[in-house]
Amino acid sequence: MNIRIDTTRCSGIGMCEMTAPTVFEIGDDGQSHVIGDADADRVAAQEAVSNCPTGAISVAD
């Protein structure tokens, strides 16, 4: 599972980090970053993609 974050759309709200904390983290720059293996927590990662309020996260298998 290949996760992409569009930093021009990410507002740093942190829904992704709350939903899948082993996969996402809000960095010091206020942007979401992939920090873990999305395949290891595929369900949570997919939920984070679906719940992103700005649509900044996308997935390509």
Contacts in CASP RR format, 6 or more apart in sequence:
PFRMAT RR
TARGET T0000
AUTHOR 0000-0000-0000
METHOD contacts of the structure
MODEL  1
MNIRIDTTRCSGIGMCEMTAPTVFEIGDDGQSHVIGDADADRVAAQEAVS
NCPTGAISVAD
1 38 0 8 1.000
1 39 0 8 1.000
1 42 0 8 1.000
1 45 0 8 1.000
1 59 0 8 1.000
1 61 0 8 1.000
2 38 0 8 1.000
2 59 0 8 1.000
2 60 0 8 1.000
2 61 0 8 1.000
3 23 0 8 1.000
3 34 0 8 1.000
3 38 0 8 1.000
3 45 0 8 1.000
3 49 0 8 1.000
3 57 0 8 1.000
3 58 0 8 1.000
3 59 0 8 1.000
4 57 0 8 1.000
4 58 0 8 1.000
4 59 0 8 1.000
4 60 0 8 1.000
5 31 0 8 1.000
5 32 0 8 1.000
5 33 0 8 1.000
5 34 0 8 1.000
5 56 0 8 1.000
5 57 0 8 1.000
6 55 0 8 1.000
6 56 0 8 1.000
6 57 0 8 1.000
6 58 0 8 1.000
7 31 0 8 1.000
7 56 0 8 1.000
9 54 0 8 1.000
9 55 0 8 1.000
9 56 0 8 1.000
10 30 0 8 1.000
10 31 0 8 1.000
10 32 0 8 1.000
10 54 0 8 1.000
10 56 0 8 1.000
10 57 0 8 1.000
11 53 0 8 1.000
11 54 0 8 1.000
11 56 0 8 1.000
12 26 0 8 1.000
12 30 0 8 1.000
12 31 0 8 1.000
12 32 0 8 1.000
13 53 0 8 1.000
13 54 0 8 1.000
14 24 0 8 1.000
14 26 0 8 1.000
14 32 0 8 1.000
15 48 0 8 1.000
15 51 0 8 1.000
15 52 0 8 1.000
15 53 0 8 1.000
16 23 0 8 1.000
16 24 0 8 1.000
16 32 0 8 1.000
16 48 0 8 1.000
16 49 0 8 1.000
16 51 0 8 1.000
16 52 0 8 1.000
16 57 0 8 1.000
17 24 0 8 1.000
17 25 0 8 1.000
17 26 0 8 1.000
17 32 0 8 1.000
19 44 0 8 1.000
19 47 0 8 1.000
19 48 0 8 1.000
19 51 0 8 1.000
20 38 0 8 1.000
20 41 0 8 1.000
20 44 0 8 1.000
20 45 0 8 1.000
20 47 0 8 1.000
20 48 0 8 1.000
22 35 0 8 1.000
22 36 0 8 1.000
22 40 0 8 1.000
22 41 0 8 1.000
22 44 0 8 1.000
23 34 0 8 1.000
23 35 0 8 1.000
23 36 0 8 1.000
23 37 0 8 1.000
23 38 0 8 1.000
23 41 0 8 1.000
23 44 0 8 1.000
23 45 0 8 1.000
23 48 0 8 1.000
24 32 0 8 1.000
24 33 0 8 1.000
24 34 0 8 1.000
24 35 0 8 1.000
24 48 0 8 1.000
25 32 0 8 1.000
25 33 0 8 1.000
25 35 0 8 1.000
26 32 0 8 1.000
26 33 0 8 1.000
27 33 0 8 1.000
32 56 0 8 1.000
32 57 0 8 1.000
38 45 0 8 1.000
38 59 0 8 1.000
45 59 0 8 1.000
46 59 0 8 1.000
48 57 0 8 1.000
49 57 0 8 1.000
49 58 0 8 1.000
49 59 0 8 1.000
END
